[in-house]
Amino acid sequence: FDEFASSKRLFLCSHTLEHIFEPVKFLSTLSGKANPSDDFFFQFPSLDLLVRDGRFDQIHHQHINYFSLFSFAKLLKQCGFHLIAHQFDSDHYGALMCHFKKSEFTDRNDTQGAIYSIGDILLSYESFKSSTASADMRLSICSEGFACYGASLMLPILKYYVPTISNAHV
């Protein structure tokens, strides 16, 4: 953080944007209050990684929005920002981490990144369903039973895709 002088403001937002009901309004309001010297760092679940890695178990009612790198860069431009840098983090809930600033230029082209077709998404989802069905079948034939460890908040989603999880030892 040494490169960020004390005269600048630094905004950090971790796994919040996916819960915002009106992201255009939110980012437009933020842009209206921002200075060109302000730095913004957001991270949120990445649609790119969700589709690439077939992590459809990460889709749930608590997330209102899912953004790809392309859609987020486009949203930033629409709201008066521009993307400086980004990084994908497969190990942290399939996150997309972005650094952006208020734009002084209206003709910037930051809309980059993979664009998935509906066919790509459906193929990835079918592969995910096949994998979870296979896991469910393997669990159903465990003669000695099994135990599960993990994030308990995600168990209802896991149970949806792998119903046999209900038979785990408590």
C-alpha positions in Angstrom: 0.0 0.0 0.0 3.0 2.3 0.0 2.2 3.5 -3.5 -1.1 5.0 -2.2 -0.3 8.4 -0.7 -2.1 9.6 2.3 -3.9 12.3 0.2 -5.7 9.6 -1.7 -8.7 7.6 -0.6 -8.7 3.8 -0.7 -12.0 1.9 -1.0 -12.1 -1.9 -0.3 -15.2 -4.0 -1.0 -15.0 -7.8 -0.4 -17.9 -10.0 -1.5 -20.5 -7.3 -1.3 -21.3 -6.3 -4.9 -23.1 -9.6 -5.6 -25.6 -8.7 -2.8 -26.4 -5.2 -4.1 -29.9 -4.9 -5.6 -29.1 -2.1 -8.0 -25.4 -2.2 -8.9 -25.7 0.5 -11.6 -27.2 2.9 -9.1 -24.7 2.0 -6.4 -21.6 2.4 -8.7 -23.0 5.6 -10.3 -23.5 7.1 -6.8 -20.0 6.0 -5.8 -18.6 7.5 -9.0 -20.4 10.8 -8.3 -18.6 11.0 -4.9 -15.2 9.7 -6.2 -12.1 11.7 -7.1 -9.8 10.6 -10.0 -7.1 9.9 -7.4 -9.2 7.5 -5.4 -8.5 3.8 -5.7 -11.2 1.1 -5.6 -10.5 -2.6 -4.9 -13.5 -4.9 -5.2 -13.7 -8.7 -5.1 -16.8 -10.8 -5.8 -17.7 -14.2 -7.2 -16.6 -14.5 -10.9 -19.0 -15.8 -13.5 -16.0 -16.6 -15.6 -14.6 -19.0 -13.0 -18.1 -20.3 -12.1 -18.6 -21.5 -15.7 -15.0 -22.5 -16.3 -14.8 -24.6 -13.1 -18.5 -25.8 -13.1 -19.1 -24.4 -9.7 -22.9 -24.1 -9.9 -23.1 -25.0 -6.2 -22.0 -21.4 -5.6 -25.3 -20.1 -7.1 -27.7 -19.4 -4.3 -30.4 -17.0 -3.1 -28.0 -14.7 -1.3 -26.4 -13.6 -4.5 -28.4 -11.2 -6.7 -25.7 -10.6 -9.3 -22.9 -12.5 -11.0 -20.4 -10.6 -13.1 -17.8 -11.7 -15.6 -14.7 -9.7 -16.2 -16.3 -8.4 -19.4 -19.6 -7.4 -17.8 -17.9 -5.8 -14.8 -15.6 -3.7 -17.0 -18.7 -2.7 -19.1 -20.6 -1.8 -15.9 -17.6 0.3 -14.6 -17.5 2.2 -17.9 -21.2 2.9 -17.8 -20.8 4.3 -14.3 -17.8 6.5 -15.0 -14.9 4.2 -13.9 -12.2 2.4 -15.7 -10.5 -0.9 -14.9 -6.9 -0.7 -13.9 -6.1 -4.3 -13.1 -7.7 -7.6 -12.3 -6.9 -11.1 -11.0 -8.8 -14.3 -10.7 -8.6 -16.3 -7.5 -9.9 -19.8 -7.9 -9.2 -20.7 -4.3 -11.3 -17.9 -2.7 -14.8 -18.7 -3.7 -13.8 -18.3 -7.4 -13.3 -14.5 -6.9 -12.6 -11.8 -9.4 -10.5 -9.1 -7.8 -10.5 -5.7 -9.6 -8.7 -2.4 -9.1 -10.4 0.6 -10.7 -10.6 4.3 -10.7 -12.9 7.1 -11.7 -12.4 7.7 -15.4 -11.3 11.0 -16.8 -11.8 9.6 -20.3 -15.1 8.6 -21.8 -13.7 6.8 -24.8 -11.7 4.1 -22.9 -12.3 0.5 -23.9 -11.9 -1.7 -20.8 -14.5 -4.2 -21.9 -12.4 -7.3 -22.1 -12.5 -10.8 -21.0 -14.2 -14.1 -21.9 -17.7 -14.1 -23.2 -19.6 -17.3 -22.6 -22.5 -18.3 -24.8 -25.6 -19.8 -23.3 -24.4 -23.1 -24.9 -21.1 -22.9 -22.9 -23.0 -22.3 -19.7 -25.4 -25.1 -20.3 -22.6 -27.5 -21.2 -20.7 -26.6 -18.0 -23.9 -27.0 -15.9 -24.7 -30.4 -17.4 -21.1 -31.5 -16.6 -21.6 -30.2 -13.0 -24.9 -32.1 -12.6 -23.3 -35.3 -14.0 -20.4 -35.0 -11.5 -22.7 -34.4 -8.5 -25.0 -37.3 -9.5 -21.9 -39.5 -9.6 -20.9 -38.3 -6.2 -24.4 -39.0 -4.9 -24.4 -42.5 -6.3 -21.0 -43.3 -4.7 -22.2 -42.0 -1.3 -25.4 -44.1 -1.6 -23.4 -47.3 -1.7 -21.2 -46.5 1.4 -22.0 -49.5 3.6 -20.2 -48.1 6.7 -21.7 -44.7 6.4 -19.8 -41.4 6.0 -19.2 -38.1 7.7 -18.9 -34.6 6.2 -16.9 -31.5 7.2 -17.2 -28.1 5.7 -19.1 -24.8 5.6 -22.5 -25.5 7.2 -24.1 -22.5 5.6 -23.6 -24.2 2.2 -25.1 -27.6 3.2 -28.6 -26.8 1.9 -27.1 -26.2 -1.5 -25.0 -29.3 -1.3 -28.0 -31.3 -0.3 -29.9 -30.0 -3.3 -27.3 -31.5 -5.7 -26.2 -34.5 -3.6 -29.4 -35.7 -1.7 -27.6 -38.6 -0.1 -25.6 -36.1 2.0 -28.6 -36.3 4.4 -27.4 -39.8 5.4 -24.1 -38.4 6.8 -23.2 -39.2 10.5 -23.8 -36.2 12.6 
